[in-house]
Structures are given as structure tokens and as C-alpha cells.
């Protein structure tokens, strides 16, 4: 996949646990875990907005594009 999810990196920088983020953004632990591990196929802008507000970051801090074609 060419999109890399750096949610765990931002959570570590903010010293925030998955449980705490789950409560702040009103998402289940399982849905956040799927996103954190990069297994998610999509993310709603409203969810991304909530995560960015909770972590005080930009969408580009969480999502990264990598050209994996060689």
C-alpha cells in the first residue's frame, strides 16, 4: 500500500494511549487499532479531523504517501 499511517508515531509524541485517543475521538478501540496498524481501507474526513484535533497535528503528520513502484 502506498499510504502509510503514522498514527502510532503521533500518539507516542503526544504521550497518548489508544484508550485515551478512543475516548477523545469517540471511536472504538478496534477501529482505531485497524487504522493504527495500517489495515484500514479508508478514513472519513470527520474522523481525521477529530484525530487531528485530539493530537494537535496536521493530516500530513498522520498520513504519508510512499511511491512503492520500482
N, C-alpha and C positions, 0 to 999 in steps of 0.2 A: 504494500500500500504506500502511496506517495505522500499521504498526510500523516504526520507524526504528532501524537498528542503528548504534550509535556505537562499535563495536569499534576502529576506527582512531583515534578520539579518545583512548580509554583507553590504547591501545598507545603513542601519542605522549606522553601524560602520564607513562607509566611508562618511556619510552625503551626500548621493547622491539620488536624486529623480528618480522616474521611468521615467520621461520625459528626464532627463539628461542621464540616462543609455541607454534609447532607441536611443537617438541621437548618443551616442558613439559607440554602437554595431550595429547600423543600423538595428534594429528590430522594428516592430510595437509595439505600446503600448499594444494592445490586446494580441499579442503573448508573450510579457514579463509578462503581468498580469497573463496569463494562467500558465506560468512557475512559477511565484512567489507564486501563490496560491496552487501549487502542483497538478494542474489538467492536466498537460502535460503528455502524454504517452511516449514521447521520447524527446531527445535533441541531436542535431548534435554536434560532436566534434568541428567543426569550430565555432559554436555558443558558446559552453562552453569556448573555447579558447578566443573568443572576450570578453566574460563577465569577465573571469579571468584577462585579460589584463586591462580592464576598471576599475575593482575593486581592482587590485593589490592583488590577492589572489590565492589560490590553488583550484582545483576542489573539494577537500575534505572539503573546507570551505563552499561550496555551497550545495553539495550533501552528504547525510548521510544515512547509512543503519541501519534499525532497524528491528530486528527479532521479528515480531509481532505474531509468533506462540506460543500458550500456551498449 
